Amino acid sequence: MTAASLHSPGLALLAGHASLDEPLAWRAGQPLSRRRYLQDVHRLAASLPAGGPVLAMTSDRYLFMLALGAAALRGQSSLMPPNHTPDMVRRLRTLFPEGYVLGDAGQPRLELPTLAFPAFGPGSDEAPVLPALGSEHEVAHVLTSGSTGQPMPHGKRWGQLVVNIRAEASRIAETLGRPDLRGVSIVGTVPAHHMYGFESTVLLSMLGGAACAAERPFYAQDVARVLASVPRPRVLVTTPVHLKTLLDDGVPLPPVDLTVSATAPLSPQLAARAEAALGAPLVEIYGCTEAGQVATRRTTDGPEWRTFPGLVLAGDGEEAIVSGGHVPEPTQLADVLEVVEPTRFRLLGRSNDLINVAGKRSSLSHLNYHLNSIEGVRDGAFWLPPDAGDGSVVRLVALVVAPEVRREALLAALRDRVDAAFLPRRILRVDSLPRDPTGKLPAGRLAELAARLLAESGHA
């Protein structure tokens, strides 16, 4: 599909190249066919009220796909917030006053009108209608993570998503040495309602021909169990934080044919370690909520990223712009890029995490990369306190999960990696960092934790 066909009158809800008897998902090792999905989605759509959008409160990826499809058939969209805190729910009620929840058992109750997922009986042999959605229909409102500020909704049109996912499916199939993703099983440690999980598990199954596990395993033993429950070739869709935890736990894993990582740049050391442990190549995806997926790289091959077909870059540094393909309007990226050529670039850091300490410039992502490269550091992040306004130099603070690494060893390792101006004034030991389910670290949560720990220690 080309950019011009973004405006075609109707685009199928499921990939047309996959048979209806092929699996769309796996649950507890049992296949859930595309035929059954279409039967279930029509039944669910008929039971939904008017209004919307719909917030699917479920950890089951198949149920999430049903909510997404049923809402779309009713002309509604799906809400995809980064979390379900009371503050976020209040924001959703303000932005979408007709929104409601479609939930399953065991999920927390929110202060929104709530319906339960109905019981779905076994599928039949009936030939269901394969519905088509208008290319301009906004099937989802994705809210940014808030890692750098107040979450904002971004509407995602079906036509743009179809073009984006076909490009991703082609790139992943190329990496696997296959003509397409039919027969490929996806296991994701990321939630379906996050943009990365939405694209690389849910939509890769619906539009790319793969089949995803309904479960979202978190602990290493659960990841191993779910991987073993689905047939090869297997693709593990995860994040740097989840991947590092998985490798540190040392639980034997079934063979994986490809690992996909996103949400933060992966260090070459961790990528090499993952490829050795999992016996498969590792590919990173670069993207953002505003533009969707933009590029991939095999981390062990070098620092350069390659854009998806049809996407080109213009500008450089903090002014890099992407356009083409599924991005019909030129969109400025929130990162600092070194654009090598229109389809290749190096990622230097986020434009809004650039810092200046004692007249020297760096980025928090660059410093975090080096901190987490230190042996024995399970997790860590730098925080720059607000300027006191008295002319004094503001010094960085590091929060680290590294119970077996002494302060002196941490500082010595950092001296080998970063300029002395960026050595932390304080190192705060923590059991864990307040990351969200995708491994992202919201700026507000980090600031609150750092300020509290400094106040408790008398160094506020």
Summary of the structure (lengths in Angstrom):
residues: 460
radius of gyration: 22.4
end to end distance: 55.9
largest distance: 74.7
contacts: 1535
relative contact order: 0.10
helix: 32%
strand: 27%
